Amino acid sequence: MLRDSAALIQMALPPVAPGKVDVTQSLILQFQQMLREGRFTQGDRLPPERELASHFNVARSSLRQALKVLEILGIITQRVGDGSYLNSDAAALLSVPLEFLFLLDDTSVEDLTELRLLMEPGLASLAAQRANEEDLRMLRRSISDFEHSDGDKLKLVSSDLLFHRSIFQASKNRTAENLFHNIHRAMAKMMLVTSQLVELEHTLAFHKPIFKAIESGNGASAARLMQEHLEDARHLLMSKKKVQKNAGKKHTAKKAQRKIGHS
C-alpha cells in the first residue's frame, strides 16, 4: 500500500539546512534513513516533486537532476504521469556508505573493468566492420551531446553511456547487446566517478579517435584505442580509491589520537 506522502515527509525526513548544495547526497541520506526505520519500503512511490522540493528547499529543476542521477544508478524508477518509485533492489545500493556510493567495491571494480577490457576492444573491432549509417549517427550524436553538456555531469554520463551502448549495438552481436543492459548500472556508476575526475576534453580525446576508426572501418585501430580508453578509466578509478583509502586511514588515526588524549 502506498504511504501518504505528506506524513512520510513529516515522519521520515529530518530537517535539511537551507541552501544545501548537494541535493543528491541529501536525498540518498534521507532514503537510507527511511529504509533503516522501515518508513519507506521497496516499491513505494516517492512524494510528489513539489513536496520534496519544498522540503529540500531547492528548485524543482535541481530536484529533477538529483532524481535522474538516482534513476541512472537504479535506485528509483520514474514513470511518466505516475511519479517515482523506489526500486526493489534499492536497499542494497543505499546500504553502501555514502562516500563510496558512486564506487563499486574493490572486487566489483576490478571484475567489471577486467570484463570491459576483455570485451569492448573486440566489440569496437566488430563495430568497425559492421556499423551501418544508423550506428554511426548514434555515435556522432553521443559525441555531440558530450561536447554540448556544458559541465552537466548527468548529461556527460548519459552521453558516455550512449557512446558505449552504440558500439555494443554496432557490433551486431545480440548477446553483447543484451549484456550491455545487464552491466549498464555498474558502468553508469563507474562513469559518474570518472566524470568528476577529469575534464570533458579528456574523455573526448578517447571517444573521437575511436569513432573515426570505426567510421573508417579500421578494426585493429578501434580495438587498440578502446583498450587505451579503458586502461585510462581503470587508472583513474584505482587512483580515486587509493586517495579515499588513505583519507580513511588518516581519519581513523586522528580519532585514535583524540581518544588517547581524552583518556
C-alpha positions in Angstrom: 0.0 0.0 0.0 1.3 3.5 -0.9 2.0 5.7 2.1 0.6 9.3 2.5 3.4 11.5 1.1 2.9 14.4 3.5 3.0 12.1 6.5 6.1 10.4 5.0 7.9 13.7 4.9 6.9 14.6 8.5 7.8 11.3 10.0 10.9 10.2 8.0 12.7 13.2 6.8 14.9 15.2 9.3 15.4 18.9 8.6 17.8 19.9 5.9 19.8 23.1 6.1 18.5 25.8 3.8 20.6 26.2 0.7 22.1 22.7 0.8 24.2 22.4 -2.3 24.4 18.6 -2.8 20.8 17.6 -3.3 21.6 14.1 -4.5 23.6 13.3 -1.4 20.8 14.7 0.8 18.2 12.6 -0.9 20.4 9.5 -0.5 20.9 10.1 3.2 17.1 10.5 3.6 16.4 7.3 1.7 19.0 5.5 3.8 17.2 6.7 7.0 13.7 5.8 5.7 14.8 2.3 4.8 16.6 1.7 8.2 13.5 2.8 10.1 11.1 0.9 7.9 9.2 4.0 6.9 9.8 3.6 3.3 10.0 0.2 1.6 10.8 -1.3 -1.8 8.3 -0.4 -4.4 6.8 2.6 -2.6 6.1 5.7 -4.5 8.0 8.8 -3.6 6.3 12.0 -2.5 5.4 14.4 -5.4 8.3 16.6 -6.7 6.6 19.7 -5.3 6.6 18.4 -1.7 10.2 17.1 -2.0 11.4 20.3 -3.5 9.8 22.3 -0.7 11.3 20.1 2.0 14.8 20.3 0.5 14.4 24.0 -0.1 15.6 23.7 -3.8 14.1 24.4 -7.2 12.2 21.6 -8.8 14.7 21.6 -11.7 17.5 20.9 -9.2 15.5 18.1 -7.6 14.8 16.5 -11.0 18.5 16.4 -11.7 19.1 14.6 -8.5 16.3 12.1 -9.1 17.7 11.5 -12.6 21.0 10.5 -11.1 19.2 8.1 -8.7 17.4 6.7 -11.7 20.7 6.1 -13.6 22.0 4.3 -10.5 18.9 2.1 -10.5 17.7 3.3 -7.1 14.4 4.7 -8.4 12.2 4.3 -11.4 10.4 7.4 -12.9 7.1 6.6 -14.5 5.7 9.3 -16.8 2.5 10.6 -15.3 2.7 8.4 -12.2 5.7 9.6 -10.2 8.9 8.0 -8.9 9.1 4.6 -7.2 11.9 3.1 -5.1 13.2 0.0 -6.9 13.2 -3.5 -5.4 17.0 -3.6 -5.0 17.4 0.0 -3.8 18.1 -1.1 -0.2 21.2 -2.9 -1.3 22.5 0.2 -3.1 21.6 2.6 -0.3 23.2 0.4 2.3 26.6 1.3 0.9 28.4 4.1 2.9 27.7 7.4 1.2 31.3 8.2 0.5 31.5 5.0 -1.6 28.1 5.3 -3.2 29.5 6.1 -6.7 32.2 3.4 -6.4 31.7 -0.3 -6.6 33.5 -2.4 -4.0 37.1 -3.5 -4.7 36.2 -6.8 -6.4 33.4 -5.4 -8.5 35.5 -2.5 -9.8 38.3 -4.9 -10.8 36.0 -7.5 -12.2 33.9 -5.1 -14.2 37.0 -3.3 -15.6 38.6 -6.6 -16.5 35.4 -7.7 -18.2 35.2 -4.5 -20.2 38.9 -4.8 -21.2 38.3 -8.3 -22.5 35.1 -7.5 -24.3 34.9 -3.9 -25.5 38.1 -3.7 -27.7 36.8 -6.7 -29.6 33.3 -5.2 -29.9 34.9 -1.9 -31.2 36.7 -4.0 -33.8 33.5 -5.7 -34.9 31.7 -2.3 -34.9 34.3 -1.1 -37.4 33.4 -4.0 -39.7 29.7 -4.0 -39.2 28.4 -0.5 -38.3 25.7 0.9 -40.5 24.8 4.6 -41.0 22.3 4.5 -38.1 25.1 3.2 -35.8 27.4 5.9 -36.9 24.7 8.5 -36.5 24.2 7.4 -32.8 28.0 7.6 -32.2 28.1 11.1 -33.7 25.2 12.1 -31.5 26.9 10.8 -28.4 30.0 12.9 -29.1 27.9 16.0 -29.9 25.8 15.6 -26.7 29.1 15.2 -24.8 30.5 18.4 -26.3 27.4 20.3 -25.5 26.9 19.0 -22.0 28.0 22.4 -20.5 29.6 20.7 -17.5 26.4 18.9 -16.5 27.6 15.6 -15.1 24.3 13.9 -15.7 24.5 14.8 -19.4 28.1 13.7 -19.5 27.3 10.2 -18.1 24.3 9.8 -20.4 26.4 10.7 -23.4 29.2 8.4 -22.3 26.7 5.5 -21.9 25.2 6.2 -25.3 28.7 6.1 -26.9 29.5 2.6 -25.4 25.9 1.3 -26.0 26.1 2.3 -29.6 29.4 0.3 -30.0 27.7 -2.7 -28.4 24.8 -2.4 -30.9 27.1 -1.7 -33.9 28.9 -5.0 -33.2 25.7 -6.7 -34.3 26.3 -9.3 -31.7 22.9 -9.9 -30.0 24.4 -11.4 -26.9 26.8 -8.5 -26.4 23.9 -6.0 -26.8 21.9 -7.9 -24.2 24.9 -7.9 -21.9 25.1 -4.2 -22.0 21.7 -3.9 -20.4 22.9 -6.2 -17.6 26.0 -4.1 -16.8 24.5 -0.7 -17.6 24.1 0.4 -14.0 27.6 -0.7 -13.0 29.0 1.2 -15.9 27.0 4.2 -15.1 28.4 4.2 -11.5 31.9 4.0 -12.8 31.3 6.8 -15.3 29.8 9.0 -12.5 33.2 8.7 -10.7 35.5 9.2 -13.7 33.4 12.2 -14.9 34.3 14.0 -11.7 38.0 13.3 -12.0 38.8 14.6 -15.5 37.7 17.4 -17.8 35.3 16.9 -20.7 38.2 17.1 -23.2 39.9 14.2 -21.6 37.2 11.7 -22.5 36.6 13.3 -25.9 40.3 12.7 -26.7 39.5 9.0 -26.5 35.9 8.9 -28.0 36.7 10.9 -31.1 39.6 8.7 -32.4 37.6 5.5 -31.6 34.7 6.9 -33.6 37.0 7.8 -36.5 38.5 4.3 -36.5 35.0 2.7 -36.6 33.8 5.1 -39.2 36.8 4.3 -41.4 36.4 0.5 -40.9 39.7 0.1 -39.1 39.0 -2.6 -36.6 42.6 -3.0 -35.3 42.8 0.7 -34.6 39.4 0.8 -33.0 40.3 -2.1 -30.7 43.6 -0.5 -29.7 42.1 2.9 -28.9 39.3 1.3 -26.9 41.9 -0.7 -24.9 43.7 2.6 -24.1 40.4 4.3 -23.1 39.5 1.6 -20.6 43.0 1.4 -19.2 42.9 5.1 -18.6 39.5 4.7 -16.8 40.9 1.9 -14.7 43.8 4.1 -13.7 41.5 6.9 -12.7 39.3 4.6 -10.6 42.2 3.0 -8.8 43.8 6.4 -8.1 40.5 7.6 -6.6 40.1 4.6 -4.4 43.7 4.9 -3.2 43.1 8.5 -2.2 39.9 7.6 -0.4 41.6 4.7 1.4 44.4 6.9 2.6 42.0 9.5 3.7 40.1 6.9 5.7 43.3 5.7 7.4 44.2 9.3 8.4 40.7 9.8 9.8 40.9 6.6 11.8 44.4 7.6 13.1 43.1 11.0 14.2 40.2 9.5 16.0 42.5 7.2 17.8 44.8 10.1 18.8 41.8 12.1 20.2 40.6 9.0 22.1 44.1 8.6 23.7 44.2 12.3 24.5 40.9 12.2 26.4 41.7 9.0 28.3 
